[in-house]
Structure formats: C-alpha cells, structure tokens
Amino acid sequence: MNMVLGFLLTLGILIVVHEYGHYKVARWCGVKVLRFSIGFGQVIWRRQAHPGATEFTLSAIPLGGYVRMLGHGEPFPPEQAHEAFDAQPLRRRAAVIAAGPVANLVLAVLLYAGANWWGSDVPMAIVSTPPARTLAAEAGLVAGDWVQATSTQAGEWDDIASMNDLLRQVTQAALRGEDLPLQVSDSDGNHRRQLTLRLSTLAGQEIDATTFQRIGIGTPFRPPVMGRPMAGGPAEKADVRAGDLVLSIDGAPVVDAQGLIDRIRAHPTGDVVPMRWVVERGGQRVELDVSSRAVTEGGKTFGRIDAPVGGALRLANVRLGVWDGLVRGAERTWEMAGMSLKMLGRMLIGQASLRNLSGPLTIADYAGQSIQHGLSDYLEFLAMVSVSLGILNLLPLPMLDGGHLMYYLFEGVTGRPVSDLWLKWLQRSGAFVLLLMMTIALSNDVARILGLQ
C-alpha cells in the first residue's frame, strides 16, 4: 500500500508542478489556456470557474498531464490571435515550453532545501572493513575510520556530515575520473591523516553497483554484535546469544559487523569444520564452536548461521539553516542534473549500460521505501525524481519539451518554422524513441523485481 500511495503522490506532485510551470508562464505571456489536465484519457473530474475560463480536469490514466493552449498546433479564430500560442513571438513560445522542466528543477531545489531544513538522523561517515583489493583498501582505509572531509576541485576541504555525503562526493569524483583526497580520523575523531582514493583508475567505467564494489565504500561501520538467533538455526545450536560481542574467529580479530559477515559467508562448510568464536558476554570471554550451513544463491555458495549481525549505527543529526539549506539544495540539484546528463550521454555512446534506466515500478518501490524512512528521505527522493523529469523533458527529442525548443532554435536561426512534413516525421521518430526507452525501463524494472539484475 505504501508503494502505491507513494507512487501516486510522487507522480501527482511532479506532474502538477511541471504542468503548472507551462500554465503560469503561458498566462503571463497572455496565452489562453483551454485545459489543465492531470492524467490522460477519460476525464473523471472537471472544474471550470465560468464559461471561457481554463478547465481543470483529472483523467483516468495518471502517467502524465498536459496544458492545452489556444492555437497550439490547432486553428484559431483571427480575432483571438493575441491569445493564441502559435501567434506569439518566438521568445514567448520558448519560455512557455521551457517553463515545465524549469519548474521541476526549481521544485528540486526547494525539496532538497526542505530536507536540509527538516533534518534527519543519518549514519556518520565511519567506514566498515573494505574488501581486499578494493580502492578503499589500497588507500589505507580500515574499519572504524571516520572520513571527516574531502578535497574539492579547487583544493579546498569540504566537511563530510554523513555517509550519504561521502558517497555523493565519491560518485561525483568517479564520474569526473578524478582521484579523491580524504581527511580521515579514528572513530573518536583523533589521529587525523590524509588518504587518496584512486578513482581515476575507474575512468571510462559506468558508475553502478559493480563499480562501488570495486571502490569498497558503502556500508557504514557497525560493531560485531549479534542479534537474537532464529530458533533451530546454527547460531542458536551453538549458544550464540543476542548482545554477544564477537572478538575473534579462529584466532583472527573481528573488528566490525561487515568483517564478521564476510567471515561467516566465507565458511560454508561449518557443519564439518566449526568456527572457533571468542565473544564477550556480560563482561566475560566465552568460547563457542559455531557451525554454519551452506546456502547457494545465484550460482554461489556461502555460509549462513541464521542470526542478525551488527550493532547500532552511529548517527548524526544533520540539519541546516535557511540560507545554507537553500544553497545546498541548489548545489544538489546542479550535481544531480550533471550526473543525469553524464549518465544519459554515456548510455548513448555505449559507455554505460541501458540497465541504468528505471521505470515506474522502480520509482514506486523507492517511493514506498522512502516514505517509510521519514519525511527527509522522501523529500530527497522526490527531488531526485524531479531533477530526472526536468532533464528528461529537456532532451532534444520530438514530443518532449526539449524537442519543441529544438524546433524554435531552428526557427530562430533560419527565420522560418520547421515544415509540416518534417514535423510529422520527427514526431513519429520521437514517439518511437520514447516507446523504446519506456520498454527498456519497464523491462529493467521487471528484471530487478525478479532478481535478474
């Protein structure tokens, strides 16, 4: 239910804002708006203040919307030429068309700012054990390191407020193909030192889950504390108890939950050769022989003990003032817009997989999850989708706002509009490209749901 409500709320807000941008600028330019519709197809609700006023409607298919203006591709009476869209100067027509995507980008700034003003408890940028041979391990990061700041392109240091901040900086640097200097301390903030993530070695690679595995940063630090074991599972049979702090396995120290999980997964034959655990329980050291059971998923076999692993995350409450929150919102919007354009460009030239395209099912899933996580998370999710919608609509594809702006650019350069014949073929090709993109995005959604990606 959260997923459905989240999806409808997300689409409703973004569509209303997008179409309101077109509507408001059209009215400012003196263009008569005949209908403001949320959704397509059969009208299920309508409101009109008086005859001749704009008709506001809600239609049955809530996957978009439109603003129908007098004289936009349709004949109009000569006496109403001053209110007709096609009779307006080029700059006004371009402003009306660009207003929708711009409204989405402005909304994103305000949503990111709202998330910053509201604040939230987020994991601190304290890293877990980086896997061997990852960039994080090669840089010298170890479990419990607290990343305090990263260096900007200008050589200045930016403070890192959370793990999300760190991942964003890593993503930006990886997209630029640049190394990322880090200021790191221990988990108490002492013994600062500088390290460098050699992200330049990833130049040309798509930034996806596999790339982040190669980087080795993503899971926040948690202490290796055990949760309540499942009844009848290997952990319960070995007398593992909730609250046990795992100190070592087979004589090797365990420093965090991720390292403990890795050791368990790497031991699928525990029913034959049990692991020797040393745990701290009630201030006393206790030795346990813990067996695991072998599990095979996706063609890989790993160990499992049927018990939650990991203590509480260290959280920081991040909340910004009015001006700082607004500035950060604008910066985030700019960053996300740049990332979206770069990713689309890399997909276009084959440097990034088309699997990065997401459709309505993924949006619905993430909308439901973000609502459950709190207002700040939902605002950030909504802002991210709003940026994506704004950038998508600015692409120079016929049937999108960017396609119309492309027509107006041609008209501005040549002094004449695109011919009806060319418009017809461009519209058909644009419809084909959009249908292809939607098909790929939907197939990616289904593949993610089925665990095929």
C-alpha positions in Angstrom: 0.0 0.0 0.0 2.8 2.4 0.8 4.3 1.7 -2.6 1.1 2.5 -4.4 0.3 5.6 -2.4 3.9 6.8 -2.6 3.9 6.4 -6.4 0.6 8.2 -6.9 1.7 11.0 -4.5 5.1 11.3 -6.3 3.6 11.4 -9.8 0.9 13.8 -8.7 3.2 16.4 -7.2 5.7 16.2 -10.1 3.1 16.4 -12.8 1.2 19.2 -11.2 4.3 21.3 -10.8 5.5 20.6 -14.3 2.2 21.5 -16.0 1.7 24.5 -13.6 5.0 25.8 -14.9 3.7 25.7 -18.5 0.3 27.1 -17.4 1.6 30.0 -15.3 4.1 31.3 -17.9 1.5 30.9 -20.7 -0.8 33.1 -18.7 2.0 35.6 -18.0 2.6 35.7 -21.8 -1.1 36.4 -22.5 -1.8 32.9 -24.0 -5.3 31.5 -23.4 -5.1 28.1 -21.6 -8.1 25.9 -22.6 -7.4 22.9 -20.3 -5.1 22.0 -17.5 -5.2 18.2 -17.2 -3.6 15.8 -14.7 -3.6 12.4 -16.4 -4.7 11.3 -19.9 -7.7 9.6 -21.3 -11.3 9.8 -19.9 -12.0 12.7 -17.7 -13.2 11.7 -14.3 -13.4 15.1 -12.7 -13.5 18.7 -14.0 -13.8 22.2 -12.8 -14.4 25.4 -14.7 -14.9 28.7 -12.9 -17.0 30.2 -15.7 -17.5 29.7 -19.5 -14.3 30.6 -21.3 -12.1 30.1 -18.3 -9.4 27.4 -18.1 -10.9 23.9 -17.5 -9.1 21.9 -14.8 -9.5 18.1 -15.2 -8.4 14.9 -13.6 -8.2 12.0 -16.1 -8.1 8.2 -15.7 -4.5 7.4 -16.7 -2.3 9.2 -14.1 1.0 8.8 -16.0 1.4 12.4 -17.1 -0.5 15.5 -17.9 -0.9 18.4 -20.4 -1.8 22.0 -20.8 -3.9 22.7 -23.9 -3.5 26.2 -25.2 -5.4 28.1 -27.8 -3.7 27.8 -31.2 -1.0 25.4 -30.2 -0.9 23.3 -33.4 -4.7 23.9 -33.9 -6.6 26.6 -36.0 -7.8 29.6 -34.1 -10.2 32.5 -34.9 -8.3 35.6 -36.2 -9.9 37.8 -33.6 -8.2 35.7 -30.9 -4.7 35.8 -32.4 -3.4 37.9 -29.5 -4.2 34.9 -27.2 -3.1 32.1 -29.5 0.2 30.3 -28.7 1.4 29.9 -32.3 0.9 33.7 -32.9 3.2 34.6 -30.0 6.8 35.9 -30.6 9.4 33.1 -30.6 10.9 34.1 -27.2 7.4 33.8 -25.5 6.7 30.3 -27.1 10.2 29.1 -25.9 9.6 30.5 -22.4 6.2 28.7 -22.1 7.7 25.4 -23.3 10.8 25.6 -21.1 8.8 26.5 -18.0 7.7 23.0 -17.3 11.2 21.4 -16.9 12.5 24.6 -15.2 9.6 24.2 -12.7 10.8 20.7 -11.9 14.3 21.9 -11.3 13.2 24.7 -9.1 11.0 22.2 -7.2 14.0 20.0 -6.7 16.0 22.9 -5.2 13.1 23.6 -2.7 12.7 19.9 -1.9 16.4 19.4 -1.2 16.3 22.6 0.9 13.3 21.3 2.8 15.1 18.0 3.6 18.0 20.0 4.8 15.8 22.3 7.0 13.9 19.3 8.4 17.0 17.4 9.2 17.4 13.7 9.8 19.4 11.2 11.8 21.8 9.7 9.2 24.8 7.3 9.5 28.1 9.0 10.1 30.8 8.5 7.5 32.6 5.8 9.5 33.5 3.0 7.2 33.4 -0.7 7.7 36.1 -3.1 6.6 36.8 -2.5 2.9 37.1 -5.8 1.0 40.7 -6.7 -0.1 42.0 -5.3 -3.4 39.4 -2.5 -3.5 40.4 1.1 -3.9 39.4 1.9 -0.3 41.7 -0.9 1.0 44.5 0.2 -1.3 44.1 3.8 0.0 44.7 2.5 3.6 41.1 2.8 4.9 40.3 0.4 7.8 37.2 -0.4 9.8 36.3 2.4 12.1 37.9 5.2 10.0 35.9 8.3 10.1 36.0 10.4 6.9 35.9 14.0 8.1 36.4 15.9 4.8 37.1 15.5 1.1 39.1 17.9 -1.1 37.3 19.9 -3.8 38.5 20.5 -7.3 39.7 23.9 -6.1 41.9 22.3 -3.5 39.7 23.3 -0.5 38.4 20.8 2.1 34.6 20.2 2.3 33.3 18.7 5.6 31.5 15.4 5.3 28.4 15.3 7.5 27.2 11.8 6.8 27.8 8.6 4.8 25.4 9.9 2.2 27.6 13.0 1.8 30.7 10.8 1.3 29.0 8.5 -1.3 27.9 11.6 -3.2 31.4 13.0 -3.3 32.8 9.6 -4.3 30.2 9.4 -7.1 31.0 12.9 -8.4 34.8 12.3 -8.4 34.3 8.9 -10.1 32.2 10.5 -12.9 34.9 13.1 -13.4 37.5 10.4 -13.4 39.5 12.1 -10.7 41.2 11.0 -7.5 39.5 12.0 -4.2 41.7 13.1 -1.3 40.2 12.3 2.1 40.8 13.6 5.6 40.4 10.6 8.0 40.5 10.1 11.7 39.7 7.2 14.1 36.1 6.8 15.2 36.6 9.2 18.1 37.9 12.0 15.9 41.6 11.6 16.8 44.8 10.9 14.8 43.8 12.7 11.6 45.6 11.7 8.4 45.2 12.1 4.6 44.5 9.4 2.1 43.6 9.3 -1.5 41.0 7.2 -3.3 42.5 6.5 -6.8 39.2 6.9 -8.6 41.0 8.0 -11.7 41.6 4.3 -12.4 37.9 3.9 -13.0 37.8 6.4 -15.9 35.5 5.2 -18.6 33.7 2.7 -16.4 30.0 3.1 -15.7 29.1 4.0 -12.2 26.9 1.2 -10.9 26.8 -1.3 -8.1 29.8 -3.3 -9.5 31.9 -0.1 -9.6 31.1 0.7 -6.0 32.1 -2.9 -5.1 35.4 -2.1 -6.7 35.7 1.2 -4.7 34.9 -0.6 -1.5 32.9 2.1 0.4 29.2 2.0 1.1 28.5 0.1 4.3 28.6 2.2 7.5 30.5 0.8 10.5 28.6 -1.3 13.0 30.1 -3.2 15.9 30.2 -7.0 15.6 27.3 -7.6 18.0 24.9 -10.5 17.5 21.1 -10.2 17.4 18.6 -12.8 18.5 19.2 -16.1 16.7 16.5 -17.9 14.8 15.0 -20.9 16.5 16.7 -24.1 15.5 19.4 -22.4 13.4 23.2 -22.9 13.6 23.7 -19.9 15.8 21.1 -21.0 18.4 22.5 -24.5 18.5 26.0 -23.0 19.2 24.6 -21.0 22.1 25.1 -17.6 20.4 23.1 -15.1 22.3 21.7 -11.6 21.5 24.2 -9.0 22.6 27.3 -11.2 22.2 30.2 -9.0 21.0 32.3 -11.2 18.7 36.0 -10.6 19.4 37.7 -13.2 17.1 37.1 -16.2 14.8 39.7 -18.9 14.6 42.2 -16.6 16.3 41.7 -13.7 13.8 40.3 -10.5 15.3 36.9 -9.3 14.3 36.6 -5.5 14.2 33.2 -4.8 12.7 29.9 -6.3 11.6 30.9 -6.4 7.9 34.1 -8.3 8.7 32.0 -10.8 10.7 29.5 -11.2 7.9 32.4 -11.8 5.4 33.9 -14.5 7.7 30.6 -16.3 8.0 29.9 -16.2 4.3 33.4 -17.4 3.5 32.8 -20.5 5.7 30.1 -22.6 4.1 31.4 -25.9 5.5 30.9 -25.1 9.1 28.8 -28.2 9.7 32.0 -30.2 9.0 34.6 -27.8 10.5 33.0 -25.4 13.0 34.4 -21.9 13.5 36.0 -21.1 16.9 34.4 -17.9 18.2 35.5 -15.8 21.1 32.7 -13.5 22.3 32.3 -11.0 25.1 29.2 -11.7 27.2 28.4 -9.9 30.4 32.0 -8.7 30.8 33.3 -12.3 30.4 35.0 -14.0 27.5 33.2 -17.1 26.2 34.4 -19.5 23.6 31.9 -21.1 21.2 32.1 -23.6 18.4 29.8 -22.2 15.7 28.8 -24.3 12.7 27.3 -22.7 9.5 25.0 -24.1 6.9 25.8 -23.9 3.2 23.4 -21.8 1.0 23.6 -21.5 -2.8 22.1 -18.4 -4.5 22.9 -17.1 -7.9 25.4 -19.9 -8.5 27.5 -19.0 -5.5 27.7 -21.0 -2.2 28.3 -19.2 1.1 27.8 -19.8 4.8 24.9 -18.7 7.0 24.2 -19.0 10.7 20.6 -17.7 10.8 21.2 -14.8 13.2 21.2 -10.9 12.7 24.7 -9.5 12.7 25.6 -5.9 13.7 25.0 -3.4 16.4 23.6 0.1 16.2 24.9 2.5 13.7 26.5 5.8 14.9 24.1 8.5 13.7 24.4 12.2 13.4 21.6 14.7 13.2 22.1 16.8 10.1 20.1 20.0 9.9 20.9 23.2 8.1 19.7 26.8 8.5 17.5 28.6 6.0 20.2 30.0 3.7 22.7 27.1 4.0 19.9 24.7 3.3 18.8 26.6 0.2 22.3 26.8 -1.1 22.9 23.1 -0.5 19.6 22.4 -2.3 20.8 24.3 -5.3 24.1 22.5 -5.3 22.5 19.1 -5.0 20.1 19.9 -7.9 23.1 21.1 -10.0 25.0 17.9 -9.1 22.1 15.6 -9.9 21.4 17.3 -13.2 25.0 17.0 -14.2 25.1 13.3 -13.2 21.9 12.6 -15.1 23.2 14.2 -18.2 26.5 12.4 -18.0 24.8 9.1 -17.4 22.5 9.6 -20.4 25.4 10.6 -22.5 27.4 7.6 -21.5 24.5 5.3 -22.3 24.1 7.0 -25.7 27.7 6.2 -26.7 27.8 2.8 -25.1 30.0 3.5 -22.1 27.2 2.8 -19.6 24.6 0.1 -19.6 21.0 0.7 -20.5 20.2 -1.2 -17.4 20.6 2.1 -15.6 17.2 3.2 -17.0 14.5 2.9 -14.4 10.7 2.9 -15.0 7.5 3.3 -12.9 7.9 0.1 -10.9 11.3 1.1 -9.6 10.0 4.6 -8.8 7.0 3.1 -7.0 9.2 0.8 -5.0 11.7 3.6 -3.9 8.8 5.9 -3.2 7.3 3.4 -0.7 10.6 2.8 0.9 11.5 6.5 1.3 8.1 7.3 2.9 8.7 4.6 5.5 12.1 6.1 6.3 10.7 9.5 7.1 9.9 12.9 5.6 13.5 13.9 4.9 14.2 10.8 2.9 11.0 11.2 0.9 11.7 14.8 0.1 15.2 13.8 -1.2 13.7 11.0 -3.3 11.1 13.4 -4.7 13.8 15.9 -5.5 15.9 13.3 -7.3 12.9 12.2 -9.5 12.0 15.9 -10.1 15.5 16.5 -11.4 15.4 13.4 -13.6 12.0 14.5 -15.0 13.2 18.0 -15.7 16.4 16.8 -17.5 14.5 14.1 -19.5 12.0 16.7 -20.7 14.8 19.0 -21.9 16.3 16.3 -24.2 16.1 17.3 -27.8 13.6 14.6 -28.7 10.4 15.3 -30.6 7.3 15.1 -28.4 9.3 16.3 -25.4 9.7 19.9 -24.4 13.3 19.8 -25.5 12.1 18.8 -29.0 9.9 21.8 -29.2 12.8 24.0 -28.1 14.9 22.4 -30.8 12.2 23.5 -33.4 12.3 27.0 -32.0 16.1 27.1 -32.3 15.8 26.1 -35.9 13.2 28.8 -36.5 15.4 31.4 -34.7 18.4 30.5 -36.9 16.7 30.1 -40.2 13.8 32.6 -39.8 11.2 30.0 -40.7 9.5 27.2 -38.8 10.0 23.5 -39.4 7.9 22.3 -42.2 4.7 20.2 -41.6 6.3 17.2 -43.4 9.4 17.3 -41.2 7.3 17.8 -38.1 5.3 14.7 -38.9 8.4 12.5 -39.4 10.1 14.0 -36.4 7.0 13.3 -34.2 6.9 9.7 -35.4 10.6 9.1 -34.7 10.3 10.8 -31.3 7.4 8.6 -30.4 9.4 5.5 -31.4 12.4 6.5 -29.3 10.2 7.3 -26.3 8.4 4.0 -26.7 11.8 2.2 -26.9 13.1 3.9 -23.8 9.9 3.1 -21.8 10.1 -0.5 -22.9 13.7 -0.8 -21.8 13.0 0.9 -18.5 10.0 -1.3 -17.8 12.0 -4.5 -18.6 14.7 -3.3 -16.3 12.1 -2.9 -13.5 10.8 -6.4 -14.1 14.3 -7.8 -14.1 15.1 -6.1 -10.8 12.0 -7.4 -9.2 12.8 -10.9 -10.4 16.4 -10.6 -9.1 17.9 -10.9 -12.6 19.9 -7.6 -12.3 
